[in-house]
Amino acid sequence: MPLRSIPLATIAAVVLPWLLTGCSPEAAPPAESPRVVEAHVIQPDNGAAATRLTGRVRAAERSTLSFELPGRVARLEVEAGDRIRAGELLARLEDERYRLVTEQRRAELREAEALLEEKRQDYRRHAQLAERDYVSATRLDSVRAALASAESRQATAAAALALAERDLALTTLTAPFDGSVGARRAEPGERVTANQPVLEVISDRQGFEVETRVPETLVGALAVGSRHVVTLPALGDRELVATLRHLGTQPRSSNDYPVILSLASPPPGLRSGMTAQVALTPRRSDAEAGLPVPLTALVYGDDGAAHVLRIEDQARLARVAVEVIDLGDGWARVRGDLAPGQRLVARGVEFVRDGQRVSLLGEGPERYH
């Protein structure tokens, strides 16, 4: 069909849409979706890793009982583990010899007192005669000296009796407080020397403490009064807060120094002698302080400077320069414009940039908690 015979309206209907389509601007690309990253919540930290040691639970108040005199053990009234009351009789030495000595000293005192009374009467009589000049001054002085000697003898006899009675009393051991018997160190019929341990007793009054030893490299990083965590395996791994009460100044063996921690609230069932796991957290100087972040959160520039990407409001990233203080197993300790509770990009940091919006995996904060 010749072109001139085609109606103008038909040509417009076919060509005009084609021209409009070809000349229209290019369609805008779809908006970029936020990249998914894992986040880490910065946790408060005192800048120190815990050192785990093994310790032993013991009573805070305890005593080793012994006789101050030598002798043969006549009786032991208690066994290990028995409950005791303050003042209760626990052990006794054979006391026949001490009783005999006490009786002898008591007789000597009676004799000395009788002699003293005789000398007093003699002096009073001579003093009256001297007032009438019936007795010379020399004779009166002699009687007065005899009286003084009798007084001294009576005082000596009284002191000797007191010592004998004291020795007799020391043939018994009594409980110094309410508590229990930790151990027996002697048996009936056994001859013991003065101050030889016979019984170990434990008090209930002051609670319990944990004793452990720390290497010399840790001594300077601990402080009396600091708080630490004690775990008790025998009580289902019960965790307790303990306060460092004593830090030894002399090593017990090699380079280990004794450390004693007081337990704040001893749980029921705790017994002296139980094993304890002690987590000691040493203090650090201000120069060592910092916050722990995952190694995967660090980004290094061409100049070697490190930074992290902090997640701001609306999940937008902000670059924060940091100083790396220490590196550990999967973690770094850093210093910078950071605070506990803030969030960082923990994984995927190489795929995002400052100012970019991101999407967070729901499990991120927990995973790196």
C-alpha positions as CSV (number, residue, x, y, z in Angstrom):
1,M,0.0,0.0,0.0
2,P,1.4,3.4,-0.9
3,L,2.4,5.6,2.1
4,R,0.2,8.4,1.0
5,S,-2.8,6.2,1.2
6,I,-2.2,5.4,5.0
7,P,-4.4,7.6,7.2
8,L,-2.5,10.1,9.3
9,A,-4.3,9.0,12.4
10,T,-3.0,5.5,12.0
11,I,0.6,6.7,11.6
12,A,0.4,8.8,14.8
13,A,-1.1,5.9,16.8
14,V,1.9,3.7,15.9
15,V,4.8,6.1,15.8
16,L,4.0,8.4,18.7
17,P,4.2,5.8,21.5
18,W,7.5,4.5,20.1
19,L,9.0,8.0,20.0
20,L,7.8,8.7,23.6
21,T,9.4,5.5,24.9
22,G,12.7,6.0,23.1
23,C,13.1,9.6,24.3
24,S,12.0,9.1,27.9
25,P,14.8,9.4,30.6
26,E,16.4,6.2,31.9
27,A,14.5,4.6,34.9
28,A,16.2,5.1,38.4
29,P,17.9,2.1,39.9
30,P,16.4,0.4,42.9
31,A,17.6,1.7,46.3
32,E,20.5,-0.2,47.9
33,S,19.3,-2.5,50.7
34,P,21.3,-2.3,54.1
35,R,24.0,-4.8,54.4
36,V,23.6,-7.3,57.2
37,V,26.3,-7.3,59.9
38,E,26.8,-8.9,63.3
39,A,27.1,-6.5,66.3
40,H,29.0,-6.6,69.6
41,V,27.7,-4.8,72.7
42,I,30.7,-3.3,74.6
43,Q,30.7,-4.8,78.1
44,P,32.0,-3.0,81.3
45,D,35.4,-4.4,82.2
46,N,38.1,-3.5,84.8
47,G,40.8,-4.2,82.4
48,A,42.1,-7.4,83.8
49,A,41.6,-11.1,83.1
50,A,40.9,-13.5,86.0
51,T,43.6,-15.9,87.2
52,R,42.1,-19.2,88.3
53,L,43.6,-20.9,91.3
54,T,42.7,-23.8,93.6
55,G,42.1,-23.0,97.3
56,R,40.8,-24.6,100.5
57,V,37.9,-23.6,102.7
58,R,38.7,-23.2,106.3
59,A,37.0,-21.7,109.4
60,A,37.8,-18.0,109.9
61,E,38.2,-18.7,113.7
62,R,40.0,-21.9,114.7
63,S,42.4,-23.0,117.4
64,T,44.9,-25.7,118.1
65,L,44.5,-26.9,121.7
66,S,47.4,-28.3,123.7
67,F,48.3,-28.8,127.3
68,E,50.8,-26.4,128.9
69,L,52.2,-29.3,131.0
70,P,53.7,-32.6,130.0
71,G,51.9,-35.7,131.0
72,R,49.9,-38.8,129.9
73,V,46.5,-38.3,128.3
74,A,43.9,-39.8,130.6
75,R,40.7,-39.0,128.6
76,L,39.6,-37.5,125.3
77,E,35.9,-36.6,125.5
78,V,35.3,-35.8,121.8
79,E,35.8,-37.2,118.4
80,A,36.6,-35.3,115.1
81,G,33.4,-33.7,113.9
82,D,31.7,-33.5,117.3
83,R,29.9,-30.3,118.2
84,I,31.3,-28.4,121.2
85,R,30.1,-25.7,123.5
86,A,32.3,-23.0,125.1
87,G,33.6,-24.2,128.4
88,E,32.9,-27.9,127.7
89,L,35.5,-30.4,128.9
90,L,37.4,-31.8,125.9
91,A,40.4,-33.7,127.3
92,R,42.2,-34.4,130.6
93,L,45.8,-35.4,131.6
94,E,46.5,-37.9,134.4
95,D,46.6,-35.5,137.3
96,E,47.6,-37.6,140.4
97,R,51.1,-36.0,140.6
98,Y,49.7,-32.5,140.3
99,R,47.1,-33.2,143.0
100,L,49.8,-34.4,145.4
101,V,51.9,-31.4,144.8
102,T,48.8,-29.2,145.4
103,E,48.1,-30.9,148.7
104,Q,51.8,-30.5,149.7
105,R,51.7,-26.8,148.9
106,R,48.5,-26.4,150.8
107,A,50.0,-28.0,153.9
108,E,53.1,-25.8,153.6
109,L,50.9,-22.8,153.5
110,R,49.0,-23.9,156.7
111,E,52.3,-24.4,158.4
112,A,53.6,-20.9,157.3
113,E,50.3,-19.3,158.4
114,A,50.6,-20.9,161.9
115,L,54.2,-19.7,162.2
116,L,53.2,-16.2,161.1
117,E,50.4,-16.1,163.8
118,E,52.9,-17.2,166.4
119,K,55.4,-14.5,165.4
120,R,52.7,-11.8,165.4
121,Q,51.7,-12.7,169.0
122,D,55.3,-12.8,170.0
123,Y,55.9,-9.3,168.5
124,R,52.8,-7.8,170.2
125,R,53.9,-9.2,173.6
126,H,57.5,-7.8,173.2
127,A,56.2,-4.5,172.0
128,Q,54.1,-4.1,175.1
129,L,57.1,-5.0,177.3
130,A,59.3,-2.5,175.4
131,E,56.8,0.3,176.3
132,R,57.5,-0.4,180.0
133,D,61.3,-0.7,179.3
134,Y,61.2,-4.4,180.3
135,V,62.7,-5.4,176.9
136,S,65.6,-3.9,175.2
137,A,65.4,-2.3,171.8
138,T,67.8,-4.9,170.4
139,R,65.5,-7.7,171.5
140,L,62.5,-6.0,170.0
141,D,64.3,-5.6,166.7
142,S,65.1,-9.3,166.7
143,V,61.4,-10.2,167.3
144,R,60.4,-7.8,164.5
145,A,62.8,-9.4,162.1
146,A,61.4,-12.9,162.9
147,L,57.9,-11.6,162.2
148,A,59.0,-10.2,158.8
149,S,60.6,-13.6,158.0
150,A,57.4,-15.4,158.9
151,E,55.4,-13.0,156.7
152,S,57.7,-13.7,153.7
153,R,57.5,-17.4,154.3
154,Q,53.7,-17.3,154.3
155,A,53.6,-15.2,151.1
156,T,56.0,-17.7,149.4
157,A,53.8,-20.7,150.5
158,A,50.7,-18.9,149.2
159,A,52.3,-18.3,145.8
160,A,53.5,-21.9,145.6
161,L,50.0,-23.1,146.3
162,A,48.5,-20.9,143.6
163,L,51.0,-22.3,141.1
164,A,50.2,-25.8,142.1
165,E,46.5,-25.2,141.7
166,R,47.1,-23.5,138.4
167,D,49.1,-26.6,137.2
168,L,46.3,-28.8,138.3
169,A,43.7,-26.8,136.4
170,L,45.9,-27.0,133.3
171,T,45.5,-30.8,133.2
172,T,42.2,-30.2,131.5
173,L,41.3,-28.7,128.1
174,T,38.0,-26.9,127.7
175,A,36.4,-25.5,124.5
176,P,37.3,-21.9,123.9
177,F,34.1,-21.3,121.9
178,D,31.0,-22.9,120.3
179,G,31.9,-24.9,117.3
180,S,33.2,-28.3,116.3
181,V,36.2,-30.6,116.6
182,G,38.3,-30.5,113.4
183,A,40.8,-33.2,114.3
184,R,42.3,-35.3,117.1
185,R,46.1,-35.1,117.3
186,A,46.6,-37.4,120.4
187,E,45.0,-40.5,121.9
188,P,44.2,-41.7,125.5
189,G,47.3,-43.2,127.1
190,E,49.7,-41.2,124.9
191,R,52.3,-39.2,126.7
192,V,52.5,-35.6,125.4
193,T,54.9,-32.8,125.9
194,A,54.0,-29.2,126.8
195,N,52.3,-27.4,123.9
196,Q,52.1,-30.5,121.7
197,P,48.9,-30.3,119.6
198,V,46.1,-32.4,121.0
199,L,42.9,-31.1,119.4
200,E,42.0,-28.8,116.5
201,V,38.7,-26.9,117.0
202,I,36.7,-24.8,114.7
203,S,34.4,-21.9,115.6
204,D,31.0,-21.0,114.2
205,R,31.2,-17.4,115.1
206,Q,33.3,-15.8,112.3
207,G,32.1,-17.9,109.3
208,F,34.5,-19.3,106.6
209,E,37.4,-18.1,104.5
210,V,39.4,-19.5,101.6
211,E,43.1,-19.9,101.5
212,T,45.1,-20.1,98.3
213,R,48.6,-19.1,97.0
214,V,49.5,-16.7,94.2
215,P,52.7,-16.4,92.2
216,E,55.0,-13.5,92.8
217,T,54.1,-12.0,89.5
218,L,50.5,-11.5,90.7
219,V,51.2,-10.1,94.2
220,G,51.6,-6.5,93.1
221,A,48.3,-6.6,91.1
222,L,46.2,-7.5,94.1
223,A,44.8,-5.3,96.8
224,V,43.4,-6.0,100.3
225,G,39.7,-5.3,100.2
226,S,39.2,-6.2,96.6
227,R,36.4,-8.6,95.6
228,H,36.8,-11.8,93.7
229,V,34.7,-14.9,92.8
230,V,35.0,-18.3,94.6
231,T,33.4,-21.4,93.1
232,L,32.6,-24.4,95.3
233,P,32.5,-27.7,93.3
234,A,31.1,-29.7,96.3
235,L,28.1,-27.5,96.4
236,G,27.1,-27.7,92.7
237,D,29.6,-25.1,91.5
238,R,28.0,-22.5,93.8
239,E,29.6,-19.1,93.2
240,L,30.2,-16.7,96.0
241,V,31.7,-13.2,96.3
242,A,34.9,-13.2,98.5
243,T,36.9,-10.2,99.8
244,L,40.6,-10.4,99.9
245,R,41.5,-10.1,103.6
246,H,45.2,-11.0,103.8
247,L,48.0,-10.9,101.3
248,G,51.2,-12.6,102.6
249,T,54.5,-10.7,102.6
250,Q,56.7,-13.8,102.8
251,P,56.5,-16.8,100.4
252,R,55.5,-20.2,101.9
253,S,57.3,-22.2,99.3
254,S,59.3,-21.2,96.2
255,N,57.7,-18.0,95.0
256,D,54.1,-18.6,96.1
257,Y,52.5,-16.1,98.5
258,P,49.5,-16.9,100.8
259,V,46.2,-15.2,100.2
260,I,43.1,-15.4,102.4
261,L,39.7,-14.4,101.2
262,S,36.6,-13.9,103.5
263,L,33.3,-15.4,102.2
264,A,30.5,-12.9,102.5
265,S,27.6,-15.3,102.9
266,P,28.6,-18.9,103.4
267,P,25.9,-21.2,102.1
268,P,24.3,-24.1,104.1
269,G,26.4,-27.3,103.8
270,L,29.8,-25.5,103.6
271,R,32.5,-27.3,105.5
272,S,36.0,-26.6,106.5
273,G,38.4,-28.5,104.1
274,M,36.3,-28.3,101.0
275,T,38.0,-27.4,97.7
276,A,37.4,-24.0,96.2
277,Q,38.2,-22.6,92.8
278,V,39.3,-18.9,93.1
279,A,39.1,-16.5,90.3
280,L,41.4,-13.6,91.2
281,T,41.0,-10.5,89.0
282,P,44.1,-8.3,89.4
283,R,43.9,-4.6,89.2
284,R,45.5,-2.7,86.3
285,S,47.0,0.7,86.2
286,D,45.3,3.5,84.3
287,A,47.8,3.1,81.4
288,E,46.5,-0.5,81.0
289,A,42.8,0.3,81.3
290,G,40.6,-0.2,78.2
291,L,37.5,-2.0,76.8
292,P,37.5,-5.4,75.2
293,V,36.3,-5.8,71.6
294,P,36.5,-8.7,69.2
295,L,39.5,-8.8,66.9
296,T,37.1,-8.9,64.0
297,A,35.8,-5.5,64.9
298,L,39.2,-3.8,64.2
299,V,39.9,-2.1,60.9
300,Y,43.4,-0.9,60.0
301,G,44.1,1.9,57.6
302,D,47.1,2.2,55.2
303,D,48.9,4.2,57.9
304,G,48.5,1.3,60.4
305,A,46.0,3.2,62.6
306,A,43.1,1.2,63.9
307,H,39.4,2.1,64.1
308,V,36.1,0.5,64.7
309,L,32.6,1.2,63.3
310,R,30.2,2.2,66.0
311,I,26.5,1.6,65.4
312,E,24.6,4.9,66.0
313,D,20.9,5.6,65.9
314,Q,18.9,4.2,63.0
315,A,21.7,1.7,62.5
316,R,24.0,4.2,60.9
317,L,27.8,3.6,61.2
318,A,30.3,6.1,62.7
319,R,34.1,5.6,62.5
320,V,35.9,5.7,65.9
321,A,39.7,5.8,66.1
322,V,41.1,3.5,68.8
323,E,44.4,2.7,70.3
324,V,45.1,-1.1,70.7
325,I,46.5,-1.7,74.2
326,D,46.6,-5.5,74.3
327,L,45.8,-8.5,72.1
328,G,44.4,-11.8,73.3
329,D,42.7,-14.9,72.0
330,G,40.1,-13.5,69.7
331,W,39.9,-10.2,71.7
332,A,41.6,-6.9,71.8
333,R,41.7,-4.3,74.5
334,V,41.3,-0.8,73.1
335,R,41.1,2.8,74.2
336,G,39.0,5.4,72.4
337,D,35.8,7.3,72.4
338,L,33.8,4.2,73.4
339,A,31.7,3.3,76.4
340,P,30.0,0.2,77.8
341,G,26.6,-0.5,76.2
342,Q,27.5,0.9,72.8
343,R,27.4,-1.4,69.8
344,L,30.1,-2.1,67.2
345,V,30.2,-4.0,64.0
346,A,31.7,-7.3,65.0
347,R,31.7,-9.1,61.6
348,G,31.3,-7.9,58.1
349,V,33.3,-4.7,58.9
350,E,35.3,-5.0,55.7
351,F,32.1,-4.7,53.6
352,V,30.7,-1.5,55.2
353,R,31.9,2.1,55.6
354,D,31.5,5.2,57.8
355,G,28.0,6.7,57.4
356,Q,26.4,3.6,55.9
357,R,23.2,2.2,57.3
358,V,23.2,-1.5,58.2
359,S,20.9,-4.3,59.2
360,L,21.8,-6.3,62.4
361,L,21.5,-10.0,63.0
362,G,19.3,-10.6,66.0
363,E,21.7,-12.9,67.6
364,G,24.8,-10.6,67.2
365,P,24.8,-9.0,70.7
366,E,24.3,-12.3,72.4
367,R,26.9,-14.1,70.4
368,Y,29.7,-11.7,71.3
369,H,28.5,-11.0,74.7
